[in-house]
Structures are given as C-alpha cells and as structure tokens.
C-alpha cells in the first residue's frame, strides 16, 4: 500500500488542524482495503472557543453517519477532552449513558453524534489518531495463530489488544492495559479481529504509520499465500432462477429486495471452492460488518426456496441462543448468497444497500482465502458477533432510519420512457423507491437514464430480439421484474377510413398493439415470480369514446385494452394485476405535436386553448397526472384491483 500524501495538497490546510484531519481522513477513505462504508474513525485534539469566549481542549472525532472518503469539517463532532478523559476513569458506563454524556460534552449541539470510540481516541496521548479495519491486518488476526503472527510482523513496538466489544468496554480495556506503558515506545495498536490504530502529533506521521503497518501485513501475507482463486470461465446465466431466489429472500425480509448477481472472476472463483459452504458460514470479516451482511452468507443448492427457509430457521435459532430478555429478532433474511458455480448474489432494499453489501462481500471473500492460506479462517465466536448485531447503539440507528419508501426493492419496466407520460412514470416510480428500466427508440434514453436507480435502453419495440435483450438486461441488472408500465404508442396522422395509408395502419397496429403482446410474452415469466406484480397499460380515451379520423389509433388501442382484459383473467391466479388507464388530451407528450393539436382543434371548430380544456372539469391533464395514477396502480393501494379501466381526462361527457 502506497502513501497518497501530497505536500501541495496538504499545504492548503497546514495551519488548520481540523482541515488536516479532514485531508488525511479522506486519504484513508480512498483506500477500500482500509475502510468500507462508514467503517473506521479518526480524530484530532486541538482547542476551540465557546460562545462565552472560553477556550477548551477539544477532541474532534468522526461523527456517526459520515464516511471517511467524503467527510468534511462538519462531519467531526467537537467533544470536550476533559469530559471524555473523566468517562475513561469510570468503573462502569452503560452505552446509552455514554452516548448521552458525549453529546452533553459537545461544543456544537448540531454536530453529529461522536463515534463510539471517542473515549478511546481521547486516552491516546497524541493529537492525531487513525483507526481502520484494514483487510490485510484483519485477515492475519482471523487465524488460529493470529496474535503470534501479529507479533512476528510488528515486534514489541506495536501493542496487541485482545478482542473487546467496541465502545466503553474497549476504551476501558486499553486504558487499563496502558497505565504502566510508555506511549512513546508504541508505533500503533492492533485490535484482534477488529483493526489497527496509529497516532502521532503530526497528521502525516499518523497517516503514514497506518500505511506502513498495513503494508507490512500485506507483505507478510504475500510471502505465505497464493492469490485468491479466480475463474476465467464465464458463468452460465439463469435469470428466472435469479428472480426466484430474489422472491424467496424478499419474502423472508418482509419486502421486495433487489438481487445483485456478481459473476466476476473473483466471485465465480470463490463460488467454485469445494469448501465454500463452510468458509462462507463461519462469520464476518469484522463484527462491524454484521450490521450490513448478517453473520453468515446463504449457500444455495438445488432448491433455493428451501435453502432460504433453512437460513431463516437457522437465524432464528442463532437469535434464541444468544438473545437476552427484551430483544426483538431482526428480519432473518440473508444479505448475500453463494450461488455455486455462478458467483454471488447480494440483496438490498435499494441499489445503494446492495452495492454496500457487495463491496463488503468482495473484501470478505478475498480475506477468507488469505486467512485460509495462513492457517485457517478463524472468526470470533457467534456470541461476540451477536452482541454487535444487537448492540443497543446499533438498534437505535435502525430505529432512526425510518420506514423504507412505498416501492422500495421493486423493479419496474417502462416503455416509451424518454419523454411525456413514460418519463413522468419513471420519475414517479423512483420517488417511491423503485428502480426502473426504461425503453425508448430515442437514443437519448441511454444518457437520460444513467444512474444507480435506472437503466436506459435504446429499443425499437417492433424488434422482438431487441425487446428480449432489453428485458433480460433489466432482470440481470436488478434481479427480477415486478412492474410493467406499458406506455409506448404512436398517433398516426388523422385520416378517414377510406383515406388511411396501408403503412400508417400497419405501423399503428405494430406499435400500439402487437409490440405490447410481444413484450408481455417476455415479461410474464418474471412477473409470475415477482413481488406483488402489476401491469399498468396506458390506453386511450379513444377506446370508450372514439372520434372520426383516428381509426388506426383507436382500433389498435381498443385491441390493446382487450388484450389487457384477457391478461387480467389469465394472470390473476399468479397474483399479477393488470389495469388500464385511458388518458385524454395530455398535451405535454410526444403524440401531441403542434400540428396534431391544431388539426384536432380545427376539426372541432375551437381554439387550441379551448381544445386543451374541453372536458367536464375544464382542466388541463398533464403527463404527471397520468403518471401519478399509474404509479398508484402499481403499488399497494390497488393491491385488490385488476381488470379496471380508469379515465384520466378531466371528465369526458361522451363517456360519463
């Protein structure tokens, strides 16, 4: 591992201890082999002046909820140093009382809650303190002879601390252990099964000591191990099996989840290990990870549904073995799985959660193989891991996180997604927590929908092969399919029946009717195993109230409506809801060009503005109005409704 310190960058904050603390914290955070997703913490001791002009010795320590990679000055909590040192001398201190006492000692009540390691940072008599969960260090400690190996690597100038529960207990243990020691003779501390601490009165020195300690552990492992197994063979693809696994895990969790399939060489290689079922179920890389990943992975076999049931039963037994009175069992669903000979799958209610689990998984499977080569993957007893998973402070974090969005974990497909009603549906689904794959013939869809929660795919819906590829791409990306909002459509130039051009008729039927049937053929196998699956069809007012000059459009939309009614009958037994919207005069869509608007207004002998509000409510209908109802139909509000046809038109006197 190389130092990322840059004298030029550091010069800008040379005279500001907190700015230097931010700078080196970010250097640590840029190395995923050191810290992952909120892991690790840093601090600096300096002075600060309160409202009354009094100067206090203060510990600025990383605040809860901040990540070292992106932390800023406001991410550090200023806590009076004297209060923390006084807490360190107490014989007992409940974790909840510790949190309250630390907040009471803060100079800024609006700052984030201090790290639970604040007391430990305070008793280390150096200005800058760095703490990481370095993979290399933890890999070495997680072996049967880990402590002996650590002493071999570092000698006497690095102190070894046996595993102790984080928080006050750890601070108390270190305080007791170091009373008779000379800190000047110490280059750092290794916390068994937990990580490393380095410190100095200089920011650069503390940071580079960490880099040196981790590098020495990396070098030790490199001389005694071979690289972790990777596979060059591409994994076989079974997307229906992936979707079925996702459904089972979501049911166990009590809500839909995304399933991130990783078939990369490292994940695939790990899944091919003969003893992978044993390795993946011994425990986490560090106890801190249990909050994100659960204690063990799910190992899939011949029947994933049964495998998930057994995992849930095993988790409940683990809870009963270790729980004290008053604890409530968390959801028992796995957060990641070994898919033998196909790689791994990581689950989350959002893309961010699944990505965090995947990042931790990547580091874990590499560390496991390193530790195995060093003598054996040896983790903490399950009781110690349980105490972190059900730690009162972690329970408080979960309580503060609130309820997930209405459609969290749901996977949607929207056609005609680049503009108008389709784009409004995409944005509405995202606001409700769903991820969305959007199809459109417009190439702009690819850049328009390019984020963690959306996938834009250029697709001509009259091309069956392109649609098949698009559906599979969405399932591959997110793990399944729950919602289809079928919005794509074209409006041919108005013409009486005897004047309709054959190509205009054929194109309208192909886009407005046939393409929908082809799409549903591709989606139905995944919808049948989706989470509360729903199809919402955007039809037209022209179905219940057709007008002259629009036969090609009206006939196709009427056929689409009939197709949806049959689909509601056929798919109801599988729990798939199919409902229909009939919008009218939605003028911010691609169908309503200036020319079309003027022609229709002229046909009725009114102005364009009069034509726009030509309904009972005398109101204009927007694409967002239609999208709001479409998204509602895809959600739990319409969970008992199928085959319905609802107008979104401001009230049409011909229909009423």
ABEGO torsion letter per residue (X at the ends): XBBABBAAAAAAAAABAAAAAAAAAAAAAABAAABBGGBEBBBBBBBBBBAAGBBBBBBBBBBBGBBAAABBAAABBBBBAAAAAAAAABABBBAAAAAAAAAAABABAABBBBBAAAAAAAABBBABBBBBBBAAAAAAAABAAAAAAAAAAAEAABBBBBBBBBEAAAAAAAAAAAAABBAAABAEBBBBGAEBBBBBABAAAAAAAAAAAAAAAAAAAAAABBBBBBBABBBBBBAAAAAAAAAAAAAAAGBBBBBBBBABAAAAAAAABAAAAAAAAAEBABAAAAAAAEABBBBBBABAAAAAAAAAAAAAAAAAAABBBGBBBBBABBABBBBBGAEBBBBBABAAAAAAAAAAAAAAAAAAAAAAAAGEBBBBBAAAAAAAAABAAAAAAAAAAEBBBAABGBBBBBBGAABEAAAAAAAAAAAAGBBBBBBBABAAAAAABBBAABBBBBBBAABAAAAAAAAAAAAAAAGEBABBBBABBBBBBBBBAAABBAAAAAAAAAAAAAAAAAAAAAAAAAAAABBGBBBBBBBBAAAABBBBGAAAAAAAAAAAAAAAAAAAAAAAAAGBBBBBBBBBGBAABAABBAAAAAAAAAAAGBBAAAAAABBAAGBBBBAAAAAAAAAAAABAAAAABBGBBBBBAGEBAAAX
